[in-house]
């Protein structure tokens, strides 16, 4: 049962031209855990990997949560330019092995490749994506994501959405600007040929996808698939993308 939908709220900063109502012309989607079931795939993949590397470990049931907790800080190191993508992967695996008190693999790159292969086998779009996109005709689409460019483009192809979502935009093609940097939002809007005020961002991360765009004039909708948290004040929430077309067309 879904909670009542709230109309789209303008961000705290007023639009640059208050003489006219702002009309949404473009929609940016986050990718991981918005269109693509990243958490489900990653949890299953790391559990499978760990079961093969240290079978019977007493903490196998915790591995998925531990791996998820390591993702944000180590990805942030890469996004800040502190290390390469490959190095942050090695660091994450080392950190996981330290936490579990197991020897790290002799070849960390090969071990991560094994995890990635298991991860790729589980790539899938959420079941509400296709219908929502079909009901949102007439908007310019794009994907704004903090992952690596090649990996995120590969995900879009694998889940059958290539050509349906417009440009895939990461910090690697936005001058090093990752969400919640203002440059990520303004750069993504520009890639759609629009001003930030004309664009709506839909995503699952409150800081990066909901409150982050507000200072640029871009509006946002929080996709809370678990439906258990309160939305930040002044921002609408949906629990399924199936509710997005009606919310947008209320404008």
C-alpha positions as CSV (number, residue, x, y, z in Angstrom):
1,X,0.0,0.0,0.0
2,X,1.6,3.3,-1.1
3,X,1.4,6.4,0.9
4,X,-0.3,9.5,-0.6
5,X,1.9,11.2,-3.1
6,X,3.0,14.7,-2.6
7,X,3.1,17.3,-5.4
8,X,6.5,18.2,-6.7
9,X,8.0,20.8,-4.4
10,X,10.2,23.6,-5.7
11,X,13.7,23.5,-4.1
12,X,14.6,26.0,-1.4
13,X,16.2,28.4,-3.8
14,X,13.6,30.2,-6.0
15,X,13.9,30.0,-9.8
16,X,15.8,32.6,-11.7
17,X,12.6,33.9,-13.3
18,X,9.6,33.9,-11.0
19,X,7.4,35.5,-13.6
20,X,6.7,32.2,-15.2
21,X,5.9,28.7,-13.8
22,X,8.8,26.3,-14.2
23,X,8.0,23.5,-16.5
24,X,9.8,20.2,-16.3
25,X,11.3,19.4,-19.7
26,X,13.9,16.8,-18.8
27,X,14.2,14.0,-16.3
28,X,17.5,12.6,-15.0
29,X,17.6,9.2,-13.3
30,X,20.1,7.9,-10.9
31,X,21.1,4.4,-12.0
32,X,22.1,2.1,-9.1
33,X,19.2,1.2,-6.9
34,X,16.9,3.5,-9.0
35,X,16.7,1.8,-12.4
36,X,19.1,-1.0,-11.7
37,X,19.1,-3.4,-8.8
38,X,22.7,-2.8,-7.7
39,X,22.2,-3.8,-4.1
40,X,20.5,-7.1,-4.9
41,X,23.2,-8.0,-7.4
42,X,26.1,-6.9,-5.3
43,X,24.8,-8.6,-2.1
44,X,24.3,-11.9,-3.9
45,X,27.6,-11.7,-5.7
46,X,29.8,-10.9,-2.7
47,X,28.1,-13.6,-0.7
48,X,28.7,-16.1,-3.4
49,X,32.3,-15.0,-3.8
50,X,33.0,-15.2,0.0
51,X,31.4,-18.6,0.2
52,X,33.9,-19.9,-2.4
53,X,37.0,-18.2,-0.9
54,X,36.4,-19.0,2.8
55,X,33.6,-21.6,2.9
56,X,31.9,-22.1,6.3
57,X,33.1,-18.8,7.8
58,X,31.1,-17.9,10.9
59,X,30.3,-14.5,9.5
60,X,29.2,-15.4,6.0
61,X,25.8,-14.0,6.8
62,X,27.3,-10.6,7.5
63,X,29.4,-10.3,4.3
64,X,26.8,-8.5,2.2
65,X,26.3,-5.8,4.8
66,X,30.0,-5.4,5.4
67,X,30.7,-5.1,1.6
68,X,27.9,-2.5,1.2
69,X,29.3,-0.5,4.1
70,X,32.8,-0.4,2.4
71,X,31.4,0.8,-0.9
72,X,30.8,4.5,-0.1
73,X,34.1,5.4,1.5
74,X,36.3,3.5,-1.0
75,X,34.4,4.8,-4.0
76,X,34.8,8.3,-2.5
77,X,38.6,7.8,-2.5
78,X,38.4,7.2,-6.3
79,X,36.0,10.1,-6.9
80,X,38.4,12.4,-5.0
81,X,41.3,11.3,-7.2
82,X,43.1,9.7,-4.3
83,X,43.5,6.4,-6.2
84,X,42.6,4.6,-9.4
85,X,39.4,2.6,-9.8
86,X,41.5,-0.6,-9.7
87,X,43.2,0.5,-6.5
88,X,40.0,1.3,-4.7
89,X,38.8,-2.2,-5.5
90,X,42.0,-3.7,-4.1
91,X,41.5,-1.6,-0.9
92,X,38.0,-2.7,-0.5
93,X,38.8,-6.4,-0.7
94,X,41.7,-5.9,1.7
95,X,39.4,-4.2,4.2
96,X,36.8,-6.9,3.9
97,X,39.4,-9.6,4.5
98,X,40.8,-7.7,7.5
99,X,37.3,-7.4,9.0
100,X,36.7,-11.1,8.6
101,X,40.2,-12.0,9.8
102,X,41.0,-14.1,6.7
103,X,44.1,-14.0,4.5
104,X,43.7,-11.7,1.5
105,X,43.9,-13.3,-2.0
106,X,47.3,-13.5,-3.5
107,X,46.0,-11.7,-6.6
108,X,43.5,-9.1,-5.6
109,X,42.8,-8.0,-9.1
110,X,41.9,-11.6,-10.1
111,X,39.8,-12.0,-7.0
112,X,37.9,-8.8,-7.8
113,X,37.3,-9.9,-11.3
114,X,35.7,-13.1,-10.0
115,X,33.4,-11.0,-7.9
116,X,32.6,-8.8,-10.9
117,X,31.7,-11.8,-13.0
118,X,29.3,-13.0,-10.3
119,X,27.9,-9.5,-10.1
120,X,27.3,-9.2,-13.8
121,X,25.4,-12.5,-13.9
122,X,22.8,-10.9,-11.6
123,X,22.3,-7.6,-13.4
124,X,18.7,-6.7,-13.8
125,X,16.4,-3.7,-14.1
126,X,13.7,-3.1,-11.5
127,X,10.3,-4.3,-12.9
128,X,8.7,-0.9,-12.7
129,X,11.2,0.8,-15.0
130,X,9.9,-0.1,-18.5
131,X,6.4,1.0,-17.7
132,X,7.4,4.3,-16.1
133,X,9.6,5.2,-19.1
134,X,6.8,4.4,-21.5
135,X,4.4,6.6,-19.6
136,X,6.8,9.5,-19.6
137,X,6.9,10.3,-23.3
138,X,7.9,13.8,-24.3
139,X,10.7,14.4,-21.8
140,X,14.4,14.5,-22.5
141,X,16.0,11.7,-20.5
142,X,19.4,11.2,-19.1
143,X,21.2,9.1,-16.4
144,X,23.3,10.8,-13.7
145,X,25.4,8.3,-11.8
146,X,28.5,8.3,-9.6
147,X,29.8,5.0,-10.9
148,X,32.6,4.4,-13.5
149,X,31.6,5.4,-17.0
150,X,32.3,2.1,-18.7
151,X,30.7,0.0,-16.0
152,X,27.5,2.1,-15.9
153,X,27.2,2.1,-19.7
154,X,27.6,-1.7,-19.6
155,X,24.8,-2.0,-17.1
156,X,22.4,0.1,-19.2
157,X,23.1,-2.2,-22.2
158,X,22.7,-5.4,-20.2
159,X,19.3,-4.5,-18.8
160,X,18.0,-3.6,-22.2
161,X,17.7,0.2,-21.8
162,X,20.4,1.3,-24.3
163,X,18.9,4.1,-26.4
164,X,15.9,4.6,-24.1
165,X,17.5,6.9,-21.5
166,X,19.6,9.5,-23.3
167,X,23.2,10.1,-22.2
168,X,24.8,8.3,-19.4
169,X,26.6,10.9,-17.3
170,X,29.2,10.2,-14.7
171,X,31.9,12.4,-13.0
172,X,34.3,11.1,-15.6
173,X,32.5,12.9,-18.4
174,X,31.4,15.9,-16.2
175,X,34.8,17.4,-15.5
176,X,35.4,15.3,-12.3
177,X,32.1,16.5,-10.8
178,X,30.4,13.7,-8.9
179,X,27.1,14.1,-7.0
180,X,26.5,16.0,-4.8
181,X,28.9,18.5,-6.4
182,X,26.8,21.3,-8.0
183,X,28.8,20.9,-11.2
184,X,27.4,17.4,-11.6
185,X,23.8,18.7,-11.8
186,X,24.5,21.8,-13.9
187,X,26.7,19.7,-16.2
188,X,24.0,17.0,-16.6
189,X,21.3,19.6,-17.3
190,X,23.6,21.2,-19.9
191,X,24.1,17.8,-21.5
192,X,20.3,17.7,-22.0
193,X,20.4,21.2,-23.5
194,X,18.4,22.5,-20.6
195,X,18.7,24.8,-17.6
196,X,18.8,23.1,-14.2
197,X,15.4,24.6,-13.3
198,X,13.8,22.7,-16.2
199,X,15.1,19.3,-15.0
200,X,13.9,16.8,-12.4
201,X,16.3,14.3,-10.8
202,X,14.9,11.0,-9.6
203,X,17.0,8.8,-7.3
204,X,17.3,6.8,-4.1
205,X,20.1,8.7,-2.2
206,X,18.8,11.6,-0.1
207,X,22.0,13.6,-0.1
208,X,23.1,13.0,-3.7
209,X,19.8,12.8,-5.5
210,X,17.3,14.7,-3.4
211,X,18.7,17.6,-1.4
212,X,22.0,17.9,-3.4
213,X,20.5,19.4,-6.6
214,X,18.4,22.0,-4.8
215,X,21.0,24.8,-4.7
216,X,21.3,24.7,-8.5
217,X,17.5,25.1,-9.0
218,X,17.0,21.5,-10.1
219,X,14.1,19.7,-8.6
220,X,14.0,16.2,-7.3
221,X,12.0,13.2,-6.3
222,X,13.1,10.7,-3.7
223,X,12.6,7.1,-4.8
224,X,12.3,5.2,-1.4
225,X,11.9,1.7,-2.6
226,X,11.9,0.3,1.0
227,X,9.2,2.8,2.0
228,X,10.3,3.0,5.6
229,X,11.8,6.4,6.0
230,X,10.5,10.0,6.2
231,X,11.3,12.2,3.3
232,X,13.3,15.4,3.8
233,X,11.1,18.4,4.3
234,X,9.9,20.0,1.1
235,X,10.7,17.1,-1.2
236,X,8.2,14.5,-2.6
237,X,8.7,10.8,-2.2
238,X,7.6,7.8,-4.2
239,X,8.1,4.1,-3.4
240,X,7.9,2.9,-7.0
241,X,8.7,4.4,-10.4
242,X,5.1,3.5,-11.4
243,X,4.0,6.6,-9.4
244,X,6.4,8.9,-11.2
245,X,4.3,9.7,-14.3
246,X,1.3,10.8,-12.3
247,X,3.5,12.9,-10.0
248,X,5.2,14.7,-13.0
249,X,2.0,15.2,-14.9
250,X,0.4,17.0,-11.9
251,X,2.4,20.0,-12.8
